[in-house]
Amino acid sequence: MCFHRISLILLFFSCLAFSASDIKSPSSFGFSLPSTKSARNSIAMEPMAVEGVIDSSYKLGPGDYLDIMLEQDFFSLQILSDGSIAIEECGIVQIAGKTLAEAREEIVKVASKKYNPEYVFVQLSQMKKFVVSVMGAVKQVGQMVVDPQTRLSMALQKADNILGTGRKDDVWVIRKGDTLHINCVEIFDKGNFEQDILLEQGDRIYVPFMNTLDMIALIFPGGSRVGVPYDSSSTIAQYFEKAGGDRMHNMGYQSVTIRYPDKTTKVISAKELNHWKVPPQTEIEFSVKTLFVYVGGAVMAMGKIPYESSWHAIDYIAASGVLTQTGTWTQVSVVRGNQEKIKVNVSTDQILPGDYIEIPKSRYETFKDVTMFLASIVSVVSTAVIVYINYVNSANSK
């Protein structure tokens, strides 16, 4: 009895051992479990917002992330500061400064010690980040983190754009001892994207300030003030474009007030901007108000006429219509400012907006009017005398 029990116990353990040795692995059923020794690392990576296909000449460097598939094993590796990556059980690969195709060749060489080269796949999963500096005439100076697809215009936008006193036409990009001079006016105003360069690691951006002694100030409605560099060949219309006025809301500018360095003032209509050039340190103020000159006196149509900077008094008088009783040019006067009445030369003296041009009648017409007035008085007096005499005679006859 005891022998049978011992035999049964031995038989039971023998069956257990046989069953354990006969259990099939997952691979025997035609599939395999994923490897757990090389899962994606825990660093959260943001999706790339690329502006197009990444150039095949792009050079890998520290900070770039690579997704590597080695047969059934998957790796997500960041290129280290020394330019290398480490593949488990294979070794270290130096890939900094290489293109993605060149890096794959190096990875295949090292990984072939353990993996089949035909099943090695490498792709760039995220580009590196680096720091550039922005200084000078920008609203926010300092450093910013960018990637290799960041262009100069994007960096300036992150710096809250160029100040009104900054030189948009000569932005410096200091790169490895060289200085690139970029005309951002070509980028922002004319869409010349070839000037909008991609930034590189170590770039320093400097926006020079304008020389205040060599500047033109433009003042827009609301008090907005923009400075642009003086250019002896530029007209007011070109300064307007350089200041970005053509990209602002069209407010319907009607007139422009020019304040020269010597404190003199000139007002012109907006349609004359292409013909006017100004010296350095001039202020140019744009207005939406229509300017007028007022004409009264011995003219056909009294009233207001739109201001023209090139016109003189004789032009406004002609526009109002000359009459036969219009006086001589020497009699013309202008009421300006605080009701100050001044004599002007109708063909040479400047007329300002708001002036009132008074054209008296000719001396003959004035004499005729006085004569007619006196005649009317005499007529009234004589009539009154006749009525009085008749009244007296009538009273005496009674």
C-alpha positions in Angstrom: 0.0 0.0 0.0 2.8 2.3 0.9 4.6 1.4 -2.3 1.6 2.3 -4.4 1.3 5.7 -2.8 5.0 6.4 -3.4 4.6 5.4 -7.0 1.6 7.7 -7.5 3.5 10.6 -6.1 6.5 10.0 -8.3 4.2 9.7 -11.3 2.5 13.0 -10.5 5.7 15.0 -10.3 7.0 13.3 -13.5 3.9 14.5 -15.4 4.4 18.0 -14.1 8.0 18.1 -15.2 7.0 16.8 -18.7 4.2 19.3 -19.1 6.4 22.3 -18.1 9.0 21.2 -20.7 6.4 20.8 -23.4 4.8 24.2 -23.1 5.3 26.1 -26.3 6.8 29.7 -26.4 4.7 32.5 -28.1 7.1 32.3 -31.1 6.0 28.7 -31.7 2.5 30.0 -32.5 3.7 32.4 -35.2 4.0 35.6 -33.2 6.3 37.2 -30.7 5.8 39.6 -27.8 7.3 43.1 -28.2 10.7 43.6 -26.6 10.6 45.4 -23.3 14.2 46.2 -23.0 14.2 49.1 -25.5 10.9 50.9 -25.2 10.6 54.6 -26.1 12.0 56.8 -23.4 9.8 58.8 -21.1 10.7 62.2 -22.5 7.6 63.9 -23.9 8.2 65.1 -27.4 6.1 67.7 -29.1 5.0 67.1 -32.7 7.1 68.9 -35.3 5.5 71.8 -37.2 7.5 71.7 -40.4 7.2 74.1 -43.3 8.0 71.4 -45.8 10.0 68.3 -46.4 13.2 68.4 -44.3 16.1 68.9 -46.6 18.2 65.8 -47.2 21.3 67.9 -46.5 20.1 68.6 -42.9 23.0 67.9 -40.5 22.2 66.0 -37.3 23.5 67.3 -34.1 23.2 67.2 -30.3 19.5 67.4 -29.3 18.0 65.7 -32.3 15.8 62.7 -31.7 16.0 59.5 -33.8 13.5 56.7 -34.0 15.4 53.5 -34.7 13.8 50.1 -35.6 16.1 47.1 -35.3 14.2 44.1 -36.4 11.6 43.8 -33.5 13.3 46.2 -31.2 12.4 49.9 -31.2 14.6 52.7 -29.8 14.0 56.5 -29.4 17.3 58.0 -28.9 18.6 61.6 -28.4 21.9 62.5 -29.8 24.1 63.4 -26.8 26.2 66.5 -26.4 29.3 64.7 -27.7 27.4 63.9 -30.9 26.9 60.2 -30.3 24.1 57.7 -29.6 24.4 54.4 -27.7 22.7 51.3 -29.1 22.2 48.6 -26.4 24.4 45.5 -26.9 25.9 47.0 -30.1 28.0 50.0 -29.2 28.3 53.8 -29.6 27.8 55.6 -32.9 29.1 59.1 -33.7 26.6 60.8 -36.0 26.8 64.5 -35.3 27.4 66.5 -38.5 26.1 63.7 -40.7 22.9 63.6 -42.8 20.2 61.2 -42.0 21.4 58.8 -44.8 25.0 58.9 -43.5 23.8 58.3 -40.0 21.9 55.3 -41.0 25.0 53.8 -42.7 26.9 54.2 -39.4 24.1 52.8 -37.4 23.8 49.7 -39.7 27.6 49.1 -39.3 27.3 49.0 -35.5 23.9 47.2 -35.3 24.9 44.5 -37.8 26.8 42.8 -34.9 23.4 41.7 -33.6 20.7 42.6 -36.1 20.0 41.9 -39.7 20.9 45.1 -41.7 17.9 44.6 -44.0 15.6 45.3 -41.0 17.2 48.5 -39.8 15.1 51.6 -40.1 16.1 55.1 -39.0 14.1 58.4 -39.0 14.3 61.8 -37.5 11.5 62.2 -35.0 12.3 65.6 -33.6 14.8 68.3 -34.4 17.1 69.8 -31.9 16.4 73.1 -30.0 19.0 75.8 -29.6 19.4 79.3 -28.3 19.8 82.5 -30.3 20.2 86.0 -28.9 18.2 89.1 -30.1 19.5 92.5 -29.1 19.1 96.1 -30.1 16.0 98.0 -31.2 13.4 95.3 -30.4 10.8 95.3 -27.7 12.0 92.2 -25.9 15.8 91.7 -25.9 17.4 88.5 -24.7 17.7 84.8 -25.6 15.0 82.6 -27.2 14.8 78.8 -27.9 14.3 78.0 -31.6 14.7 75.0 -33.9 16.6 74.7 -37.3 13.4 75.7 -39.2 13.1 79.1 -37.5 13.6 82.0 -39.8 14.8 85.5 -39.0 11.3 87.0 -39.4 9.9 84.5 -36.9 12.6 85.3 -34.3 12.0 89.1 -34.7 8.2 88.4 -34.2 9.0 86.5 -31.0 11.0 89.5 -29.8 7.8 91.5 -30.3 9.0 93.1 -33.5 11.4 96.0 -34.3 10.9 99.3 -32.6 10.0 102.4 -34.6 13.6 103.7 -34.1 15.1 100.4 -35.4 16.9 100.0 -38.7 14.6 97.5 -40.6 16.8 97.9 -43.7 20.0 96.7 -42.0 19.5 93.9 -39.5 22.7 92.1 -38.4 23.0 88.3 -38.0 26.4 87.6 -36.5 27.3 84.0 -37.3 30.6 82.3 -36.6 32.6 85.5 -36.9 30.8 86.8 -40.0 28.1 89.4 -40.1 25.2 89.0 -42.5 23.3 92.3 -43.3 19.6 91.6 -43.9 17.2 94.1 -45.4 14.0 93.2 -43.5 12.1 95.8 -45.5 12.5 93.5 -48.5 11.0 90.7 -46.4 8.1 92.4 -44.6 7.0 94.8 -47.3 8.0 93.2 -50.6 7.8 89.5 -49.8 11.4 88.7 -50.7 11.6 85.4 -48.8 15.2 84.7 -50.0 16.3 87.3 -47.5 14.5 85.5 -44.7 17.3 83.2 -43.7 17.1 80.1 -41.5 18.8 80.6 -38.2 21.6 78.4 -37.0 22.9 77.5 -33.6 24.9 80.3 -32.0 23.4 83.1 -34.2 23.2 86.5 -32.6 20.7 89.0 -34.1 21.2 92.7 -33.6 18.8 95.5 -34.8 20.7 98.8 -35.0 19.1 102.0 -33.7 18.7 104.9 -36.1 20.8 107.9 -35.8 18.3 110.5 -34.5 20.2 113.2 -36.2 19.7 111.4 -39.5 16.0 110.4 -39.3 12.6 111.2 -40.6 9.7 111.0 -38.2 6.2 110.0 -39.5 3.2 110.7 -37.3 -0.1 109.0 -38.0 -3.6 109.7 -36.6 -3.9 108.6 -33.0 -0.3 109.7 -32.1 1.5 106.7 -33.6 5.1 107.7 -34.4 7.5 105.8 -36.6 11.1 106.8 -37.5 12.7 105.8 -40.8 16.3 106.4 -42.0 16.9 109.6 -44.0 17.6 109.0 -47.7 18.3 111.9 -50.0 16.6 110.2 -52.9 13.4 109.2 -51.1 10.1 111.0 -51.4 7.5 111.3 -48.7 5.6 108.5 -50.4 8.6 106.2 -50.1 9.1 107.1 -46.4 5.4 106.2 -46.0 6.1 102.7 -47.4 9.2 102.2 -45.4 7.3 103.0 -42.2 4.7 100.4 -43.2 2.0 102.9 -43.8 0.8 101.1 -46.9 0.2 98.0 -44.8 -1.9 99.9 -42.2 -5.6 100.4 -42.3 -6.5 102.8 -45.1 -7.7 105.8 -43.2 -8.1 108.0 -46.3 -5.3 110.5 -45.7 -6.2 113.8 -47.2 -3.3 116.1 -46.2 0.2 116.1 -44.8 1.8 118.6 -42.6 5.6 118.9 -43.0 7.5 120.4 -40.1 11.1 121.3 -41.1 14.0 121.5 -38.7 14.0 125.3 -38.9 10.5 125.2 -37.4 8.8 126.3 -40.6 5.7 124.4 -41.7 4.3 123.3 -45.1 1.0 121.6 -45.7 0.5 119.6 -48.9 -2.3 117.4 -50.1 -1.9 113.6 -50.0 -1.8 113.3 -53.8 1.5 115.3 -53.8 3.5 112.8 -51.7 5.4 111.4 -54.7 6.8 114.8 -55.5 8.1 116.0 -52.2 11.5 115.4 -50.6 12.5 116.6 -47.2 15.8 117.1 -45.2 16.8 115.1 -42.1 15.1 115.6 -38.8 11.8 116.5 -40.5 8.4 115.5 -39.0 5.7 114.4 -41.4 2.2 114.3 -40.0 -0.6 112.6 -41.9 -4.2 113.8 -41.5 -7.6 112.5 -42.6 -9.1 116.0 -42.6 -9.7 117.7 -45.9 -8.1 121.2 -45.9 -9.8 124.2 -47.4 -9.1 127.8 -48.4 -12.0 130.3 -48.2 -12.7 132.9 -50.8 -15.0 135.9 -50.5 -15.7 139.3 -51.9 -16.1 140.3 -55.5 -16.0 136.8 -57.1 -18.6 134.7 -58.9 -18.8 131.8 -56.3 -17.9 132.6 -52.7 -17.1 129.7 -50.4 -14.4 127.1 -49.8 -12.0 125.5 -52.2 -9.9 122.4 -51.4 -6.4 123.4 -50.5 -3.6 122.9 -53.0 -0.1 123.5 -51.8 1.2 124.7 -55.2 -1.6 127.3 -55.6 -1.4 131.0 -54.8 -4.1 133.6 -54.2 -4.6 134.2 -57.9 -5.3 130.5 -58.5 -8.1 130.5 -55.8 -9.5 133.7 -57.2 -9.6 132.3 -60.7 -11.2 129.1 -59.4 -13.9 131.2 -57.7 -14.7 133.1 -60.9 -13.5 136.7 -61.7 -16.2 139.3 -62.3 -16.1 142.7 -64.1 -16.3 144.4 -60.8 -13.4 142.4 -59.3 -10.8 144.7 -57.8 -7.1 144.9 -58.7 -4.6 142.3 -57.4 -3.0 144.9 -55.2 -6.2 145.2 -53.2 -6.4 141.5 -52.3 -5.8 140.6 -48.6 -5.8 137.5 -46.5 -7.3 136.9 -43.1 -5.1 134.3 -41.2 -5.0 132.9 -37.8 -6.3 135.3 -35.1 -8.2 137.4 -37.6 -4.9 139.0 -38.7 -5.4 140.8 -42.1 -2.4 140.8 -44.3 -1.7 142.1 -47.8 -0.3 139.4 -50.1 1.3 139.2 -53.5 -1.4 137.1 -55.3 1.1 135.3 -57.6 4.0 134.5 -55.2 3.0 134.5 -51.5 2.1 131.2 -49.9 -1.5 130.5 -49.0 -2.1 128.2 -45.9 -5.0 126.0 -45.2 -7.8 127.9 -43.4 -6.9 131.2 -45.0 -9.7 133.6 -46.0 -8.9 135.4 -49.2 -10.8 138.7 -49.6 -11.2 140.3 -53.0 -12.7 143.8 -52.8 -14.4 145.5 -55.8 -12.5 147.7 -58.1 -12.1 151.4 -57.2 -14.5 152.3 -60.0 -17.1 149.9 -58.8 -16.6 151.2 -55.2 -17.0 154.8 -56.4 -20.1 153.8 -58.3 -21.5 152.0 -55.3 -20.8 155.1 -53.1 -22.4 157.3 -55.8 -25.4 155.1 -56.0 -25.7 155.1 -52.2 -25.5 158.9 -52.0 -28.0 159.2 -54.8 -30.4 157.0 -52.9 -29.9 159.1 -49.8 -30.6 162.3 -51.8 -33.6 160.7 -53.3 -35.0 159.7 -49.9 -34.3 163.1 -48.4 -35.8 165.0 -51.4 -38.9 162.8 -51.2 -39.2 163.5 -47.5 -38.8 167.2 -48.1 -41.5 167.2 -50.8 -43.9 165.3 -48.6 -43.2 167.8 -45.8 -43.8 170.8 -48.0 -47.0 169.4 -49.3 -48.1 168.7 -45.8 -47.4 172.3 -44.7 -49.1 173.8 -47.7 -52.2 171.6 -47.1 -52.3 172.7 -43.5 -52.0 176.4 -44.4 -54.8 176.3 -47.0 -57.2 175.1 -44.3 
